[in-house]
Structures are given as C-alpha cells and as structure tokens.
C-alpha cells in the first residue's frame, strides 16, 4: 500500500480539528479508521472528548441544597425535600430523583410518603 500524501494527511488533520469522528473522517478521505488514528497520534492532536449520555437532573448545588434542607431544616421525607427544592430553587423533579440524588449516602435516609 502506498504512503499517504501530505494533502490527505492535511485533510485528515482538518476534519479531526473540526471534531469529526475517526469513522467519519475515514469515510470522507477513504482510508481506514486506524490510519486516521495513527495520523492523529503523529500530529499530536488530542483525543476527542465526547461527553455522551443524559445530563444529571440535579446539579451539585441542588444536591447540596437537599443535604442542607434535610440536616439543618429537618425535612423528614423525599416529598418534603422535593417541595423544598421546587420552592427555593425553582427546580421541578420527581420524588424518585430526590431519592436517587442521595445515592452518595448523604440523603439516603429519605423515603417517599
């Protein structure tokens, strides 16, 4: 197999810098995805940082609010914590989300009523 021309390497670099996946670049330039990977390593380009998946329903700040509401304000169950979150922060979430939000152990004593 012939070595890649500088023009093709430049094209691969261009698409990688624009955030295209290995597969998409390989398809456009008509080379294998492993070739695209090798070119990326040669050029010293950083790997793509895909942040896939669904975002969390509760931010760290909202979780901290729940912990404070339970410990300082004496909320007894997840329904009260949910209502506190909605009234104070304007965040509407389900009781199940509030209970799951405590999976770090800080608010795991909550139960729905």
C-alpha positions as CSV (number, residue, x, y, z in Angstrom):
1,X,0.0,0.0,0.0
2,X,1.3,3.5,-0.9
3,X,2.1,6.0,1.9
4,X,-0.4,8.8,2.4
5,X,0.2,12.1,0.6
6,X,0.7,15.2,2.6
7,X,-2.5,16.5,1.1
8,X,-4.5,13.6,2.5
9,X,-2.8,14.0,5.9
10,X,-3.7,17.7,5.9
11,X,-7.3,16.8,5.1
12,X,-7.4,14.2,7.9
13,X,-6.0,16.9,10.3
14,X,-8.6,19.4,9.2
15,X,-11.5,17.1,9.9
16,X,-10.1,15.9,13.2
17,X,-9.6,19.5,14.4
18,X,-13.3,20.2,13.4
19,X,-14.3,17.4,15.8
20,X,-15.3,14.7,13.3
21,X,-15.1,11.1,14.4
22,X,-12.4,8.6,13.2
23,X,-15.1,6.7,11.3
24,X,-16.5,9.8,9.6
25,X,-13.0,11.1,8.6
26,X,-12.0,7.7,7.3
27,X,-15.1,7.6,5.2
28,X,-14.6,11.0,3.7
29,X,-10.9,10.5,3.0
30,X,-11.3,6.9,2.0
31,X,-8.8,5.4,4.4
32,X,-9.2,3.1,7.4
33,X,-10.1,4.5,10.8
34,X,-6.9,3.0,12.2
35,X,-5.0,5.1,9.7
36,X,-6.9,8.2,10.9
37,X,-5.9,7.2,14.5
38,X,-2.2,6.9,13.6
39,X,-2.2,10.3,11.8
40,X,-3.8,11.8,14.9
41,X,-1.0,10.4,17.1
42,X,1.7,11.6,14.6
43,X,0.2,15.1,14.7
44,X,-0.1,15.1,18.4
45,X,-3.7,16.1,18.3
46,X,-5.8,15.5,21.5
47,X,-8.4,12.7,21.5
48,X,-12.0,13.7,21.2
49,X,-13.7,14.3,24.5
50,X,-17.2,13.1,23.9
51,X,-19.5,13.9,26.8
52,X,-22.3,11.5,25.8
53,X,-25.3,10.4,27.8
54,X,-28.1,12.2,29.5
55,X,-27.2,15.1,31.8
56,X,-27.9,14.8,35.5
57,X,-31.2,16.1,36.8
58,X,-29.7,17.6,39.9
59,X,-26.6,19.7,39.9
60,X,-24.1,19.6,42.8
61,X,-25.5,22.8,44.1
62,X,-29.1,21.4,44.1
63,X,-27.8,18.2,45.9
64,X,-26.1,20.4,48.5
65,X,-29.4,22.2,49.0
66,X,-31.1,18.9,49.6
67,X,-28.5,17.9,52.1
68,X,-28.8,21.2,53.9
69,X,-32.6,21.1,53.9
70,X,-32.5,17.6,55.5
71,X,-29.9,18.2,58.1
72,X,-30.5,21.8,59.1
73,X,-34.2,22.3,58.3
74,X,-35.2,18.8,59.5
75,X,-37.1,17.6,56.4
76,X,-38.3,14.1,57.0
77,X,-39.0,12.6,53.6
78,X,-38.4,12.9,49.9
79,X,-41.7,14.6,49.2
80,X,-40.8,17.4,51.6
81,X,-37.3,17.6,50.1
82,X,-38.8,17.8,46.6
83,X,-41.1,20.6,47.6
84,X,-38.3,22.5,49.2
85,X,-36.2,22.1,46.0
86,X,-39.1,23.4,43.9
87,X,-40.0,26.4,46.2
88,X,-36.4,27.5,46.9
89,X,-34.6,26.8,43.6
90,X,-37.5,26.5,41.2
91,X,-36.3,23.0,40.2
92,X,-39.1,20.6,39.5
93,X,-38.0,16.9,39.8
94,X,-39.7,13.7,40.9
95,X,-39.6,12.1,44.3
96,X,-37.6,9.3,42.8
97,X,-35.0,11.7,41.5
98,X,-34.7,13.2,45.0
99,X,-34.2,9.7,46.4
100,X,-31.6,8.8,43.8
101,X,-29.9,12.2,44.4
102,X,-28.9,10.8,47.8
103,X,-27.1,7.8,46.4
104,X,-23.9,9.4,47.7
105,X,-25.0,8.5,51.2
106,X,-25.8,12.0,52.4
107,X,-29.5,11.9,51.9
108,X,-30.1,8.2,51.5
109,X,-32.4,8.1,54.6
110,X,-35.2,9.8,52.6
111,X,-38.3,7.9,51.7
112,X,-41.4,9.0,49.9
113,X,-44.7,9.4,51.7
